[in-house]
Amino acid sequence: MADDPPTAGAATDGPRLDVRDEGALREWSRRLDATPDELREAVAAVGDRLADVELHLKGSRSSINSERVRRNLNAGR
């Protein structure tokens, strides 16, 4: 989609999350309601395919994840 943040990867393989790209990492953190560290951990666990990362995050979420994300983001300021 035109409004998706930049990713690298083959079109047939789906979008990939490049955790070295800070801009993409911030954008996907916002979109997936996860901290950058959670995204890095997910990529380490399941690889960089965005669909796999999203499924991994959904499987490891608690009901208060958005509060934890806000707290972690505010701690970095």
N, CA, C and O atoms as a Tinker XYZ file with bonds, in Angstrom:
   308  protein
     1  N      0.827000   -1.183000    0.000000    73     2
     2  CA     0.000000    0.000000    0.000000    64     1     3
     3  C      0.869000    1.244000    0.000000    63     2     4     5
     4  O      2.004000    1.217000    0.477000    81     3
     5  N      0.355000    2.298000   -0.517000    73     3     6
     6  CA     1.117000    3.531000   -0.612000    64     5     7
     7  C      1.397000    4.137000    0.752000    63     6     8     9
     8  O      2.396000    4.839000    0.911000    81     7
     9  N      0.543000    3.889000    1.747000    73     7    10
    10  CA     0.756000    4.500000    3.050000    64     9    11
    11  C      1.544000    3.621000    4.012000    63    10    12    13
    12  O      1.775000    4.006000    5.158000    81    11
    13  N      1.965000    2.424000    3.546000    73    11    14
    14  CA     2.791000    1.578000    4.392000    64    13    15
    15  C      4.185000    2.168000    4.520000    63    14    16    17
    16  O      4.695000    2.761000    3.570000    81    15
    17  N      4.809000    2.013000    5.687000    73    15    18
    18  CA     6.178000    2.502000    5.840000    64    17    19
    19  C      7.123000    1.673000    4.988000    63    18    20    21
    20  O      6.777000    0.568000    4.570000    81    19
    21  N      8.303000    2.192000    4.731000    73    19    22
    22  CA     9.238000    1.475000    3.870000    64    21    23
    23  C      9.681000    0.160000    4.487000    63    22    24    25
    24  O      9.954000    0.079000    5.685000    81    23
    25  N      9.748000   -0.849000    3.669000    73    23    26
    26  CA    10.265000   -2.151000    4.073000    64    25    27
    27  C     11.081000   -2.694000    2.921000    63    26    28    29
    28  O     10.970000   -2.223000    1.790000    81    27
    29  N     11.883000   -3.667000    3.208000    73    27    30
    30  CA    12.656000   -4.316000    2.155000    64    29    31
    31  C     12.197000   -5.752000    2.067000    63    30    32    33
    32  O     11.757000   -6.320000    3.066000    81    31
    33  N     12.287000   -6.347000    0.905000    73    31    34
    34  CA    11.936000   -7.751000    0.761000    64    33    35
    35  C     11.299000   -8.011000   -0.587000    63    34    36    37
    36  O     10.857000   -7.089000   -1.273000    81    35
    37  N     11.259000   -9.264000   -0.952000    73    35    38
    38  CA    10.667000   -9.649000   -2.227000    64    37    39
    39  C      9.160000   -9.484000   -2.171000    63    38    40    41
    40  O      8.535000   -9.767000   -1.149000    81    39
    41  N      8.582000   -9.030000   -3.261000    73    39    42
    42  CA     7.138000   -8.804000   -3.317000    64    41    43
    43  C      6.361000  -10.096000   -3.071000    63    42    44    45
    44  O      5.294000  -10.065000   -2.458000    81    43
    45  N      6.879000  -11.222000   -3.539000    73    43    46
    46  CA     6.176000  -12.485000   -3.367000    64    45    47
    47  C      6.275000  -12.996000   -1.945000    63    46    48    49
    48  O      5.472000  -13.833000   -1.533000    81    47
    49  N      7.221000  -12.520000   -1.206000    73    47    50
    50  CA     7.455000  -12.970000    0.163000    64    49    51
    51  C      6.756000  -12.069000    1.174000    63    50    52    53
    52  O      6.747000  -12.384000    2.364000    81    51
    53  N      6.183000  -10.980000    0.743000    73    51    54
    54  CA     5.546000  -10.025000    1.640000    64    53    55
    55  C      6.559000   -9.050000    2.201000    63    54    56    57
    56  O      7.767000   -9.237000    2.052000    81    55
    57  N      6.063000   -8.012000    2.845000    73    55    58
    58  CA     6.972000   -7.000000    3.401000    64    57    59
    59  C      7.827000   -7.559000    4.533000    63    58    60    61
    60  O      7.444000   -8.491000    5.241000    81    59
    61  N      8.976000   -6.963000    4.669000    73    59    62
    62  CA     9.922000   -7.362000    5.717000    64    61    63
    63  C     10.224000   -6.159000    6.598000    63    62    64    65
    64  O     10.141000   -5.014000    6.155000    81    63
    65  N     10.570000   -6.428000    7.827000    73    63    66
    66  CA    10.884000   -5.390000    8.793000    64    65    67
    67  C     12.394000   -5.318000    8.969000    63    66    68    69
    68  O     13.021000   -6.256000    9.461000    81    67
    69  N     12.962000   -4.202000    8.563000    73    67    70
    70  CA    14.394000   -3.981000    8.723000    64    69    71
    71  C     14.603000   -3.247000   10.046000    63    70    72    73
    72  O     14.373000   -2.041000   10.132000    81    71
    73  N     15.036000   -3.969000   11.070000    73    71    74
    74  CA    15.185000   -3.373000   12.394000    64    73    75
    75  C     16.355000   -2.389000   12.460000    63    74    76    77
    76  O     16.529000   -1.697000   13.464000    81    75
    77  N     17.153000   -2.326000   11.399000    73    75    78
    78  CA    18.237000   -1.333000   11.349000    64    77    79
    79  C     17.741000    0.010000   10.834000    63    78    80    81
    80  O     18.439000    1.015000   10.962000    81    79
    81  N     16.549000    0.041000   10.254000    73    79    82
    82  CA    15.940000    1.269000    9.740000    64    81    83
    83  C     15.092000    1.879000   10.855000    63    82    84    85
    84  O     13.954000    1.465000   11.078000    81    83
    85  N     15.658000    2.868000   11.556000    73    83    86
    86  CA    14.992000    3.456000   12.724000    64    85    87
    87  C     13.635000    4.063000   12.375000    63    86    88    89
    88  O     12.701000    3.972000   13.170000    81    87
    89  N     13.511000    4.680000   11.201000    73    87    90
    90  CA    12.239000    5.272000   10.796000    64    89    91
    91  C     11.164000    4.211000   10.623000    63    90    92    93
    92  O     10.046000    4.375000   11.112000    81    91
    93  N     11.490000    3.130000    9.934000    73    91    94
    94  CA    10.540000    2.033000    9.739000    64    93    95
    95  C     10.226000    1.367000   11.073000    63    94    96    97
    96  O      9.084000    0.982000   11.325000    81    95
    97  N     11.226000    1.234000   11.916000    73    95    98
    98  CA    11.020000    0.610000   13.222000    64    97    99
    99  C     10.046000    1.432000   14.068000    63    98   100   101
   100  O      9.154000    0.876000   14.709000    81    99
   101  N     10.219000    2.746000   14.069000    73    99   102
   102  CA     9.288000    3.613000   14.814000    64   101   103
   103  C      7.878000    3.516000   14.251000    63   102   104   105
   104  O      6.909000    3.411000   15.004000    81   103
   105  N      7.764000    3.551000   12.923000    73   103   106
   106  CA     6.444000    3.495000   12.302000    64   105   107
   107  C      5.750000    2.161000   12.583000    63   106   108   109
   108  O      4.569000    2.148000   12.928000    81   107
   109  N      6.456000    1.050000   12.443000    73   107   110
   110  CA     5.838000   -0.243000   12.714000    64   109   111
   111  C      5.568000   -0.418000   14.200000    63   110   112   113
   112  O      4.622000   -1.111000   14.573000    81   111
   113  N      6.369000    0.191000   15.047000    73   111   114
   114  CA     6.082000    0.163000   16.482000    64   113   115
   115  C      4.725000    0.791000   16.752000    63   114   116   117
   116  O      3.921000    0.264000   17.521000    81   115
   117  N      4.486000    1.921000   16.109000    73   115   118
   118  CA     3.210000    2.609000   16.274000    64   117   119
   119  C      2.070000    1.761000   15.700000    63   118   120   121
   120  O      1.042000    1.577000   16.352000    81   119
   121  N      2.250000    1.257000   14.507000    73   119   122
   122  CA     1.186000    0.505000   13.840000    64   121   123
   123  C      0.860000   -0.818000   14.534000    63   122   124   125
   124  O     -0.297000   -1.237000   14.575000    81   123
   125  N      1.868000   -1.459000   15.068000    73   123   126
   126  CA     1.663000   -2.766000   15.698000    64   125   127
   127  C      1.507000   -2.663000   17.209000    63   126   128   129
   128  O      1.364000   -3.679000   17.890000    81   127
   129  N      1.533000   -1.436000   17.740000    73   127   130
   130  CA     1.379000   -1.216000   19.177000    64   129   131
   131  C      2.399000   -2.035000   19.959000    63   130   132   133
   132  O      2.057000   -2.766000   20.889000    81   131
   133  N      3.654000   -1.894000   19.559000    73   131   134
   134  CA     4.750000   -2.625000   20.193000    64   133   135
   135  C      5.939000   -1.686000   20.324000    63   134   136   137
   136  O      6.072000   -0.731000   19.558000    81   135
   137  N      6.791000   -1.955000   21.283000    73   135   138
   138  CA     8.001000   -1.152000   21.426000    64   137   139
   139  C      9.009000   -1.589000   20.366000    63   138   140   141
   140  O      8.911000   -2.696000   19.837000    81   139
   141  N      9.976000   -0.727000   20.053000    73   139   142
   142  CA    11.041000   -1.144000   19.139000    64   141   143
   143  C     11.770000   -2.392000   19.636000    63   142   144   145
   144  O     12.136000   -3.255000   18.838000    81   143
   145  N     11.983000   -2.492000   20.953000    73   143   146
   146  CA    12.641000   -3.687000   21.493000    64   145   147
   147  C     11.796000   -4.938000   21.285000    63   146   148   149
   148  O     12.332000   -6.009000   20.998000    81   147
   149  N     10.475000   -4.810000   21.429000    73   147   150
   150  CA     9.601000   -5.958000   21.176000    64   149   151
   151  C      9.686000   -6.383000   19.715000    63   150   152   153
   152  O      9.673000   -7.576000   19.413000    81   151
   153  N      9.773000   -5.412000   18.809000    73   151   154
   154  CA     9.904000   -5.742000   17.388000    64   153   155
   155  C     11.232000   -6.436000   17.120000    63   154   156   157
   156  O     11.278000   -7.422000   16.383000    81   155
   157  N     12.306000   -5.934000   17.707000    73   155   158
   158  CA    13.619000   -6.573000   17.529000    64   157   159
   159  C     13.600000   -8.007000   18.049000    63   158   160   161
   160  O     14.126000   -8.915000   17.406000    81   159
   161  N     12.984000   -8.205000   19.226000    73   159   162
   162  CA    12.893000   -9.549000   19.799000    64   161   163
   163  C     12.068000  -10.469000   18.905000    63   162   164   165
   164  O     12.412000  -11.637000   18.721000    81   163
   165  N     10.979000   -9.940000   18.351000    73   163   166
   166  CA    10.133000  -10.744000   17.461000    64   165   167
   167  C     10.899000  -11.146000   16.209000    63   166   168   169
   168  O     10.811000  -12.292000   15.769000    81   167
   169  N     11.650000  -10.210000   15.630000    73   167   170
   170  CA    12.444000  -10.521000   14.434000    64   169   171
   171  C     13.500000  -11.577000   14.772000    63   170   172   173
   172  O     13.753000  -12.478000   13.973000    81   171
   173  N     14.109000  -11.470000   15.940000    73   171   174
   174  CA    15.094000  -12.474000   16.346000    64   173   175
   175  C     14.441000  -13.842000   16.509000    63   174   176   177
   176  O     15.068000  -14.867000   16.243000    81   175
   177  N     13.181000  -13.860000   16.947000    73   175   178
   178  CA    12.489000  -15.126000   17.201000    64   177   179
   179  C     11.927000  -15.768000   15.936000    63   178   180   181
   180  O     12.002000  -16.986000   15.772000    81   179
   181  N     11.355000  -14.940000   15.025000    73   179   182
   182  CA    10.626000  -15.528000   13.890000    64   181   183
   183  C     11.111000  -15.067000   12.528000    63   182   184   185
   184  O     10.591000  -15.522000   11.510000    81   183
   185  N     12.080000  -14.189000   12.480000    73   183   186
   186  CA    12.556000  -13.676000   11.197000    64   185   187
   187  C     11.924000  -12.328000   10.895000    63   186   188   189
   188  O     11.136000  -11.811000   11.686000    81   187
   189  N     12.273000  -11.764000    9.751000    73   187   190
   190  CA    11.886000  -10.386000    9.456000    64   189   191
   191  C     10.628000  -10.231000    8.606000    63   190   192   193
   192  O     10.260000   -9.105000    8.270000    81   191
   193  N      9.948000  -11.340000    8.243000    73   191   194
   194  CA     8.679000  -11.213000    7.515000    64   193   195
   195  C      7.651000  -10.557000    8.424000    63   194   196   197
   196  O      7.376000  -11.045000    9.519000    81   195
   197  N      7.089000   -9.451000    7.963000    73   195   198
   198  CA     6.177000   -8.665000    8.773000    64   197   199
   199  C      4.977000   -9.478000    9.251000    63   198   200   201
   200  O      4.541000   -9.320000   10.391000    81   199
   201  N      4.445000  -10.336000    8.406000    73   199   202
   202  CA     3.302000  -11.166000    8.813000    64   201   203
   203  C      3.671000  -12.073000    9.982000    63   202   204   205
   204  O      2.877000  -12.253000   10.905000    81   203
   205  N      4.877000  -12.647000    9.944000    73   203   206
   206  CA     5.329000  -13.513000   11.030000    64   205   207
   207  C      5.553000  -12.721000   12.307000    63   206   208   209
   208  O      5.217000  -13.180000   13.398000    81   207
   209  N      6.126000  -11.528000   12.165000    73   207   210
   210  CA     6.359000  -10.665000   13.321000    64   209   211
   211  C      5.028000  -10.307000   13.974000    63   210   212   213
   212  O      4.887000  -10.383000   15.194000    81   211
   213  N      4.057000   -9.920000   13.157000    73   211   214
   214  CA     2.753000   -9.539000   13.695000    64   213   215
   215  C      2.076000  -10.710000   14.410000    63   214   216   217
   216  O      1.522000  -10.534000   15.495000    81   215
   217  N      2.117000  -11.890000   13.818000    73   215   218
   218  CA     1.533000  -13.064000   14.469000    64   217   219
   219  C      2.238000  -13.385000   15.784000    63   218   220   221
   220  O      1.593000  -13.728000   16.775000    81   219
   221  N      3.549000  -13.272000   15.785000    73   219   222
   222  CA     4.322000  -13.529000   17.002000    64   221   223
   223  C      3.919000  -12.543000   18.101000    63   222   224   225
   224  O      3.720000  -12.933000   19.252000    81   223
   225  N      3.800000  -11.270000   17.737000    73   223   226
   226  CA     3.413000  -10.265000   18.726000    64   225   227
   227  C      2.012000  -10.518000   19.261000    63   226   228   229
   228  O      1.776000  -10.384000   20.462000    81   227
   229  N      1.091000  -10.878000   18.396000    73   227   230
   230  CA    -0.280000  -11.140000   18.832000    64   229   231
   231  C     -0.334000  -12.318000   19.780000    63   230   232   233
   232  O     -1.152000  -12.341000   20.700000    81   231
   233  N      0.525000  -13.291000   19.565000    73   231   234
   234  CA     0.543000  -14.465000   20.430000    64   233   235
   235  C      1.185000  -14.201000   21.774000    63   234   236   237
   236  O      0.960000  -14.951000   22.724000    81   235
   237  N      1.990000  -13.135000   21.874000    73   235   238
   238  CA     2.703000  -12.877000   23.121000    64   237   239
   239  C      2.170000  -11.651000   23.856000    63   238   240   241
   240  O      2.809000  -11.155000   24.783000    81   239
   241  N      1.017000  -11.169000   23.451000    73   239   242
   242  CA     0.454000   -9.945000   24.023000    64   241   243
   243  C     -0.316000  -10.203000   25.298000    63   242   244   245
   244  O     -0.988000  -11.222000   25.454000    81   243
   245  N     -0.198000   -9.258000   26.198000    73   243   246
   246  CA    -1.088000   -9.252000   27.354000    64   245   247
   247  C     -2.157000   -8.205000   27.097000    63   246   248   249
   248  O     -2.047000   -7.430000   26.147000    81   247
   249  N     -3.163000   -8.172000   27.906000    73   247   250
   250  CA    -4.260000   -7.225000   27.691000    64   249   251
   251  C     -3.852000   -5.792000   27.987000    63   250   252   253
   252  O     -4.583000   -4.863000   27.643000    81   251
   253  N     -2.706000   -5.594000   28.616000    73   251   254
   254  CA    -2.286000   -4.235000   28.955000    64   253   255
   255  C     -1.074000   -3.793000   28.142000    63   254   256   257
   256  O     -0.336000   -2.905000   28.569000    81   255
   257  N     -0.861000   -4.398000   26.983000    73   255   258
   258  CA     0.319000   -4.094000   26.195000    64   257   259
   259  C      0.412000   -2.629000   25.801000    63   258   260   261
   260  O      1.506000   -2.066000   25.837000    81   259
   261  N     -0.691000   -1.985000   25.425000    73   259   262
   262  CA    -0.600000   -0.591000   24.990000    64   261   263
   263  C     -0.124000    0.312000   26.125000    63   262   264   265
   264  O      0.586000    1.284000   25.870000    81   263
   265  N     -0.492000    0.019000   27.359000    73   263   266
   266  CA     0.005000    0.809000   28.491000    64   265   267
   267  C      1.506000    0.581000   28.668000    63   266   268   269
   268  O      2.248000    1.523000   28.947000    81   267
   269  N      1.956000   -0.670000   28.508000    73   267   270
   270  CA     3.380000   -0.969000   28.626000    64   269   271
   271  C      4.174000   -0.249000   27.539000    63   270   272   273
   272  O      5.273000    0.240000   27.800000    81   271
   273  N      3.630000   -0.177000   26.325000    73   271   274
   274  CA     4.295000    0.519000   25.233000    64   273   275
   275  C      4.425000    1.995000   25.564000    63   274   276   277
   276  O      5.501000    2.574000   25.417000    81   275
   277  N      3.335000    2.608000   26.010000    73   275   278
   278  CA     3.385000    4.042000   26.372000    64   277   279
   279  C      4.417000    4.296000   27.463000    63   278   280   281
   280  O      5.187000    5.253000   27.386000    81   279
   281  N      4.430000    3.444000   28.471000    73   279   282
   282  CA     5.371000    3.613000   29.589000    64   281   283
   283  C      6.804000    3.502000   29.077000    63   282   284   285
   284  O      7.653000    4.306000   29.461000    81   283
   285  N      7.089000    2.528000   28.223000    73   283   286
   286  CA     8.449000    2.356000   27.700000    64   285   287
   287  C      8.857000    3.510000   26.790000    63   286   288   289
   288  O     10.005000    3.953000   26.828000    81   287
   289  N      7.934000    3.994000   25.982000    73   287   290
   290  CA     8.253000    5.111000   25.114000    64   289   291
   291  C      8.518000    6.373000   25.913000    63   290   292   293
   292  O      9.419000    7.142000   25.577000    81   291
   293  N      7.746000    6.595000   26.963000    73   291   294
   294  CA     7.946000    7.772000   27.807000    64   293   295
   295  C      9.233000    7.683000   28.605000    63   294   296   297
   296  O      9.843000    8.709000   28.906000    81   295
   297  N      9.652000    6.488000   28.950000    73   295   298
   298  CA    10.886000    6.306000   29.707000    64   297   299
   299  C     12.105000    6.718000   28.884000    63   298   300   301
   300  O     13.127000    7.117000   29.442000    81   299
   301  N     11.998000    6.623000   27.575000    73   299   302
   302  CA    13.114000    6.977000   26.705000    64   301   303
   303  C     13.253000    8.467000   26.446000    63   302   304   305
   304  O     14.192000    8.887000   25.770000    81   303
   305  N     12.355000    9.258000   26.957000    73   303   306
   306  CA    12.414000   10.717000   26.733000    64   305   307
   307  C     13.238000   11.420000   27.747000    63   306   308
   308  O     13.379000   12.642000   27.689000    81   307
